[in-house]
Amino acid sequence: MSSSTNDLLLETLDDSGTPPRTRIKDAKSAREIYHRLLKADEQSARNRAAIDEMFAGAPPYDDAELRATGQAARANVNFGEADALLESALSGYVDLLSSVEVLINFKTKFGDPQERLDYEDTISEEITRMLRGWNSYTPNWLRLATHFVAHGVGFTYFESDLDWRWRVGGWSDFLIPRKTLASESEIEVACCSRVMQAQQLYRFIEDEQKALELGWNVSAVKKAIKDAVSNSPASGGHSTDWEAIVREMKSNDLYVGVATSSEIKVVHIWNVEFDGTVTHSIILRDDATDKEDFLYRRVGKFSRMEQAFTIFTYGVGVNGQYHSIRGLGAKIFTEIQTSNRLRCQMVDGALLSSSVILQPANEDALQNLQLSYFGPYSILSPGVEIQERSIPNMSTSVLPVLQDMSRLITNRTSGYQASATEVDTRQKTKYEIQSQQSDRARLSTSALSLFYDPLERLFREVVRRVCRRDYYPSEPGGDSVREFKKRCFERGVPLEAIYQVDLARVTAVRAIGAGSEQMRQLTFDEFSQIAPAFDEFGRQNLLRDRVAARIGYANSDRYVQKPTSESRPLMDEKFANLENNTLMAGTQLPTYPNDNHTVHAKSHIAALSQGVNGLNEGASDIATVIPGLVALLEHATLHIEAQSADPTVTEEAAANRKILSQLTEVVTNGAKHVQKLNEQSANVASEPGNSDQQSALASKIEESRVKQRLMMEEADTKRQIRMADAAQERAFKDADKAQEIASGV
């Protein structure tokens, strides 16, 4: 039975060309639409059920049929290949949960550019915390990924236009007309079956006045709840009066806890109107009463289908239609069933070949069958003969077919998981290993890209709902939104920055490596080689991401602090600038292991260059400036030595050493010149005839000269020792690297 849009009971234009107010006339028509779609999906539903049974471990043969034909002893085992393939394919999607620090890149139109960056970072972090704090987030994510991988299509939908929390369904829940192109904008009508408990349905009408305004038929909902309670096995002896039911619900009566577990089967229906808006209706799935009515209906509720639900599709199928899309289950079903049957035959053959076949001559011989042992001899009872048998050679008849099935399964699952590589015992170079890792990880990239596009649409709809100005705590999901806004406000984000969301620029954060740990490590290794080209913010993020890849972002702050903003200098830069002032006054300062040596080296070299330029241009007094430049030079040398030990900034450290060598020559020559001037002044002060003031001045100059000479000698000695140690350490590292390259690793 076809279920194209033309076959459905949708209202159309009248003779005058006037469109109807809504295309679904009444609840009876809505229910008929649902049942027609359900009827058209029967064969597909049976196929999906067989696939689900395969993943669940159903054996390849029907046990009842085997028993009926006297083959109950045959091996009938599902060896779990399909389930293992599904678990392997899902691992990449599980990795997406923890491999990113934030899930959503929030964008706002509020504030100046500098403030906007800070607001966006904070809101992104807090909305991610809200999502991950939702107790259904992880289960929903895994259910969605399972539907997406196993059957090629997964659905997310919103049960209420007020709630930001989505639900997940599959083809067993959703029905759309056949021959519909794979795009939400192409869908004219969609149905979703849902089983609710009485207490869940009651929450929508608890505030009856507001429920009526939103489109709920309060009397119809009350009747559905009363029917569910009265039909429950636990309802005996309890009142089915509405007021009594409400009292028991609100008092958490034990009976209500049992009664509300009664199933209320409803159907959500979304249909596109002639003006392009989308109407949302809810009906009872099975209503035997004469007067049928909607439980909920709101005409033109959404501006487009994407606001009601999002469909995750693994491609567009063979003809671009939803029902032609196939997932992992359909692609491997035949091969898995064949593989299971062949393996069962191998088990039967092994049991048969390892046993002794006896043939009794008659029934008496069978009843008297026994085996007696006399020392080294074994004696069978009379009338029993050992039969010779010819067992097929499984290694030549079955194993080649099994190997071919395994190859076919690998080929058909190449888009869902990394392919197995052949065992290679030879030593490989680093680039060969990286190439293999890249090839294996690349196979899952296309699938994850198909997953990310609808995920971005889903997150945008979530952000649109969360950023409503009139989202009250009493509404579904309102408590979480209130806490989210409160945390943002406490961190300095004005609420207007949340309300003025730039929805078109909101994106889902894509995980590095596309869900593959090997690809993520390979990416980090490549980035480490070009890290000197990054600014300090980029290098800091790279280091933090590498740490988080091992221990998670929650623990990475213990080792690497997250940069606050691209345009804001790091704290180390501020400290380095303050140190420049102190060092130029001639005061020595120590370095610390947790200093960002790259930032300090850059700042100190800039200050040294500025001081040297002042000397060359004659803008500074050499005797006044040199002591500070000597102290700054020694301090900068310590940072550059520490920077040289960091493999991620090797090239930048080498450039800094070259600049430092040039500056050292200028500062050393200047210090020698100052020393010579001091010596001349001391000689003049020692000549006869000078006044007492000259004697005092000469004494001070001599004292300063001795102190400066000692300081310079000490600094020069320390610098030479450290430079020698650093050179020796680099030589050892170069030797180890040369040996590693020579060995081909």
ZIFEN-V36300 format. One record per backbone hydrogen bond with DSSP energy under -1.0 kcal/mol. NH is the residue of the N-H (numbers start at 1). CO is the residue of the C=O. Records with the same first field share a line. If there is no record, write none. Layout:
NH = CO, CO
//
This chain:
7 = 4
8 = 5
10 = 8
11 = 23
14 = 18
17 = 14
30 = 26
31 = 27
32 = 28
33 = 29
34 = 30
35 = 31
36 = 32
37 = 33
38 = 34
39 = 35
40 = 36
42 = 39
45 = 41
46 = 42
47 = 43
48 = 44
49 = 45
50 = 46
51 = 47
52 = 48
53 = 49
54 = 50
55 = 51
56 = 52
57 = 54
58 = 53
66 = 62
67 = 63
68 = 64
69 = 65
70 = 67
71 = 66
74 = 71
84 = 80
85 = 81
86 = 82
87 = 83
88 = 84
89 = 85
90 = 86
94 = 90
95 = 91
97 = 94
99 = 95
105 = 507
109 = 500
116 = 112
117 = 113
118 = 114
119 = 115
120 = 116
121 = 117
122 = 118
123 = 119
124 = 120
125 = 121
126 = 122
127 = 123
128 = 124
129 = 125
130 = 126
131 = 127
132 = 128
133 = 129
134 = 131
137 = 134
140 = 136
141 = 137
142 = 138
143 = 139
144 = 140
145 = 141
146 = 142
147 = 143
148 = 144
149 = 145
150 = 146
151 = 147
154 = 312
155 = 169
156 = 310
157 = 167
158 = 308
167 = 157
169 = 155
173 = 170
174 = 170
175 = 191
182 = 320
183 = 181
186 = 183
187 = 184
190 = 270
191 = 175
192 = 268
193 = 173
194 = 266
196 = 264
201 = 197
202 = 198
203 = 199
205 = 202
208 = 206
211 = 207
212 = 208
213 = 209
214 = 210
216 = 211
217 = 295
218 = 216
221 = 217
222 = 218
223 = 219
224 = 220
225 = 221
226 = 222
227 = 223
228 = 224
229 = 225
230 = 226
231 = 227
235 = 232
238 = 235
245 = 241
246 = 242
247 = 243
248 = 244
249 = 245
250 = 246
251 = 247
252 = 249
253 = 248
257 = 253
258 = 254
259 = 255
260 = 256
261 = 258
262 = 259
264 = 196
266 = 194
267 = 283
268 = 192
269 = 281
270 = 190
271 = 279
272 = 188
273 = 277
276 = 273
278 = 302
279 = 271
280 = 298
281 = 269
282 = 296
283 = 267
285 = 265
295 = 282
296 = 282
297 = 215
298 = 280
302 = 278
307 = 304
308 = 305
309 = 305
310 = 156
312 = 154
314 = 152
315 = 313
322 = 180
324 = 321
325 = 322
328 = 149
329 = 150
331 = 327
332 = 328
333 = 329
336 = 332
337 = 333
338 = 334
339 = 335
340 = 336
341 = 337
342 = 338
343 = 339
344 = 340
345 = 341
346 = 342
347 = 343
348 = 344
349 = 345
350 = 346
351 = 347
352 = 348
353 = 349
354 = 350
355 = 352
359 = 385
361 = 383
366 = 362
367 = 363
368 = 364
372 = 379
374 = 377
377 = 374
379 = 372
381 = 370
385 = 359
387 = 357
394 = 392
396 = 393
397 = 393
398 = 394
399 = 394
402 = 398
403 = 399
404 = 400
405 = 401
406 = 402
407 = 403
408 = 404
409 = 405
410 = 406
411 = 407
412 = 408
413 = 409
414 = 411
416 = 413
417 = 413
433 = 429
434 = 430
435 = 431
436 = 432
437 = 433
438 = 434
439 = 435
440 = 436
441 = 437
442 = 438
444 = 441
445 = 442
448 = 444
449 = 445
450 = 446
451 = 447
452 = 448
453 = 449
455 = 451
456 = 452
457 = 453
458 = 454
459 = 455
460 = 456
461 = 457
462 = 458
463 = 459
464 = 460
465 = 461
466 = 462
467 = 463
468 = 465
475 = 472
478 = 475
481 = 477
482 = 478
483 = 479
484 = 480
485 = 481
486 = 482
487 = 483
488 = 484
489 = 485
490 = 486
491 = 487
492 = 489
493 = 488
497 = 494
499 = 495
500 = 496
501 = 499
502 = 107
503 = 501
505 = 502
506 = 503
507 = 105
509 = 103
514 = 511
516 = 513
520 = 516
521 = 517
522 = 518
523 = 519
524 = 520
525 = 521
526 = 522
527 = 523
528 = 524
533 = 530
534 = 531
539 = 535
540 = 536
541 = 537
542 = 538
543 = 539
544 = 540
545 = 541
546 = 542
547 = 543
548 = 544
549 = 545
550 = 547
551 = 547
552 = 548
556 = 552
558 = 555
559 = 556
560 = 556
574 = 570
575 = 571
576 = 572
577 = 573
578 = 574
579 = 575
580 = 576
581 = 577
582 = 578
583 = 579
584 = 580
586 = 583
587 = 582
595 = 592
597 = 595
600 = 596
601 = 597
602 = 598
603 = 599
604 = 600
605 = 601
606 = 602
607 = 603
608 = 604
609 = 605
610 = 606
611 = 607
612 = 608
613 = 609
614 = 610
615 = 611
616 = 612
617 = 613
618 = 615
619 = 614
620 = 614
625 = 621
626 = 622
629 = 625
630 = 626
631 = 627
632 = 628
633 = 629
634 = 630
635 = 631
636 = 632
637 = 633
638 = 634
639 = 635
640 = 636
641 = 637
642 = 638
643 = 639
644 = 640
646 = 643
649 = 646
653 = 649
654 = 650
655 = 651
656 = 652
657 = 653
658 = 654
659 = 655
660 = 656
661 = 657
662 = 658
663 = 659
664 = 660
665 = 661
666 = 662
667 = 663
668 = 664
669 = 665
670 = 666
671 = 667
672 = 668
673 = 669
674 = 670
675 = 671
676 = 672
677 = 673
678 = 674
679 = 675
680 = 676
681 = 677
682 = 678
683 = 679
684 = 680
685 = 681
687 = 684
695 = 691
696 = 692
697 = 693
698 = 694
699 = 695
700 = 696
701 = 697
702 = 698
703 = 699
704 = 700
705 = 701
706 = 702
707 = 703
708 = 704
709 = 705
710 = 706
711 = 707
712 = 708
713 = 709
714 = 710
715 = 711
716 = 712
717 = 713
718 = 714
719 = 715
720 = 716
721 = 717
722 = 718
723 = 719
724 = 720
725 = 721
726 = 722
727 = 723
728 = 724
729 = 725
730 = 726
731 = 727
732 = 728
733 = 729
734 = 730
735 = 731
736 = 732
737 = 733
738 = 734
739 = 735
740 = 736
741 = 737
742 = 738
743 = 739
744 = 741
745 = 740
//
